[in-house]
């Protein structure tokens, strides 16, 4: 069974020419931002670094408090599991013997 027709090929593709519209200058989204710009002389490097250090110390404090809180919650969970399992002496009681 021979076929004299070539195998079917994809439809012919053609490139359409690009049509440019009229060239217009870009329009800014707001009229003028010059009133919000700062000059180079108003940059206070020392103040900015002090604020950065203060923010860094604050973040370190938050991280430390979070680690302490997680540790306390884990210790409380261990103590609660020990008590609920029926064991005694789950939490160590520190005392100092009286000297006579």
C-alpha positions as a Markdown table, in Angstrom:
| # | Residue | x | y | z |
|---|---|---|---|---|
| 1 | Unk | 0.0 | 0.0 | 0.0 |
| 2 | Unk | 2.1 | 2.9 | -1.3 |
| 3 | Unk | 1.0 | 6.4 | -1.0 |
| 4 | Unk | 2.2 | 9.0 | -3.5 |
| 5 | Unk | 1.4 | 11.9 | -1.2 |
| 6 | Unk | 4.1 | 13.3 | 1.1 |
| 7 | Unk | 3.4 | 13.0 | 4.9 |
| 8 | Unk | 1.3 | 15.8 | 6.2 |
| 9 | Unk | 3.4 | 18.8 | 7.3 |
| 10 | Unk | 2.4 | 21.4 | 9.9 |
| 11 | Unk | 0.6 | 24.4 | 8.5 |
| 12 | Unk | 2.8 | 27.0 | 6.9 |
| 13 | Unk | 3.9 | 29.7 | 9.3 |
| 14 | Unk | 4.5 | 33.3 | 8.3 |
| 15 | Unk | 6.0 | 36.3 | 10.1 |
| 16 | Unk | 3.8 | 39.3 | 10.4 |
| 17 | Unk | 5.5 | 42.7 | 10.2 |
| 18 | Unk | 5.6 | 44.7 | 13.4 |
| 19 | Unk | 3.7 | 48.0 | 13.2 |
| 20 | Unk | 5.1 | 50.8 | 15.4 |
| 21 | Unk | 2.7 | 53.3 | 16.8 |
| 22 | Unk | 3.6 | 57.0 | 17.1 |
| 23 | Unk | 6.6 | 57.6 | 19.3 |
| 24 | Unk | 5.6 | 59.5 | 22.5 |
| 25 | Unk | 7.9 | 60.4 | 25.4 |
| 26 | Unk | 7.1 | 58.3 | 28.6 |
| 27 | Unk | 4.7 | 59.9 | 31.0 |
| 28 | Unk | 5.7 | 59.7 | 34.7 |
| 29 | Unk | 3.0 | 58.2 | 37.0 |
| 30 | Unk | 3.1 | 61.3 | 39.2 |
| 31 | Unk | 3.8 | 64.9 | 38.1 |
| 32 | Unk | 6.9 | 65.7 | 40.1 |
| 33 | Unk | 8.9 | 64.0 | 42.9 |
| 34 | Unk | 11.5 | 66.7 | 43.3 |
| 35 | Unk | 9.9 | 68.0 | 46.5 |
| 36 | Unk | 10.5 | 64.6 | 48.1 |
| 37 | Unk | 14.2 | 64.3 | 47.2 |
| 38 | Unk | 16.9 | 64.9 | 49.7 |
| 39 | Unk | 20.2 | 66.5 | 49.0 |
| 40 | Unk | 23.5 | 64.7 | 49.6 |
| 41 | Unk | 24.4 | 67.0 | 52.5 |
| 42 | Unk | 21.4 | 65.8 | 54.5 |
| 43 | Unk | 22.7 | 62.2 | 54.8 |
| 44 | Unk | 23.6 | 61.6 | 58.5 |
| 45 | Unk | 25.8 | 58.5 | 58.4 |
| 46 | Unk | 26.5 | 58.5 | 62.1 |
| 47 | Unk | 22.8 | 58.7 | 63.1 |
| 48 | Unk | 22.0 | 55.9 | 60.6 |
| 49 | Unk | 24.7 | 53.6 | 62.0 |
| 50 | Unk | 23.5 | 54.2 | 65.6 |
| 51 | Unk | 20.0 | 53.3 | 64.6 |
| 52 | Unk | 21.2 | 50.2 | 62.8 |
| 53 | Unk | 23.1 | 49.1 | 65.9 |
| 54 | Unk | 20.1 | 49.7 | 68.1 |
| 55 | Unk | 17.9 | 47.7 | 65.8 |
| 56 | Unk | 20.5 | 44.9 | 65.7 |
| 57 | Unk | 20.6 | 44.8 | 69.6 |
| 58 | Unk | 16.8 | 44.7 | 69.7 |
| 59 | Unk | 16.6 | 41.8 | 67.2 |
| 60 | Unk | 19.3 | 39.9 | 69.2 |
| 61 | Unk | 17.2 | 40.5 | 72.4 |
| 62 | Unk | 14.1 | 39.2 | 70.6 |
| 63 | Unk | 16.0 | 36.1 | 69.5 |
| 64 | Unk | 17.4 | 35.5 | 73.0 |
| 65 | Unk | 13.9 | 35.9 | 74.5 |
| 66 | Unk | 12.5 | 33.4 | 72.0 |
| 67 | Unk | 15.2 | 30.8 | 72.7 |
| 68 | Unk | 14.7 | 31.2 | 76.4 |
| 69 | Unk | 10.9 | 30.8 | 76.0 |
| 70 | Unk | 11.2 | 27.7 | 73.9 |
| 71 | Unk | 13.6 | 26.2 | 76.4 |
| 72 | Unk | 11.3 | 26.9 | 79.3 |
| 73 | Unk | 8.3 | 25.4 | 77.3 |
| 74 | Unk | 10.3 | 22.3 | 76.5 |
| 75 | Unk | 11.3 | 21.9 | 80.2 |
| 76 | Unk | 7.7 | 22.3 | 81.3 |
| 77 | Unk | 6.6 | 19.7 | 78.8 |
| 78 | Unk | 9.2 | 17.2 | 80.0 |
| 79 | Unk | 8.2 | 17.8 | 83.6 |
| 80 | Unk | 4.5 | 17.4 | 82.8 |
| 81 | Unk | 5.1 | 14.2 | 80.9 |
| 82 | Unk | 7.0 | 12.8 | 83.8 |
| 83 | Unk | 4.3 | 13.6 | 86.3 |
| 84 | Unk | 1.5 | 12.3 | 84.1 |
| 85 | Unk | 3.4 | 9.0 | 83.7 |
| 86 | Unk | 3.1 | 8.5 | 87.4 |
| 87 | Unk | 6.7 | 8.9 | 88.4 |
| 88 | Unk | 7.9 | 10.8 | 91.5 |
| 89 | Unk | 10.8 | 13.1 | 91.8 |
| 90 | Unk | 10.4 | 14.5 | 88.3 |
| 91 | Unk | 11.7 | 18.0 | 89.1 |
| 92 | Unk | 14.9 | 18.3 | 91.1 |
| 93 | Unk | 14.6 | 20.2 | 94.4 |
| 94 | Unk | 17.7 | 22.0 | 95.3 |
| 95 | Unk | 18.3 | 22.7 | 99.0 |
| 96 | Unk | 21.2 | 23.5 | 101.2 |
| 97 | Unk | 21.5 | 21.5 | 104.4 |
| 98 | Unk | 21.4 | 23.6 | 107.6 |
| 99 | Unk | 24.7 | 24.0 | 109.3 |
| 100 | Unk | 24.6 | 23.8 | 113.1 |
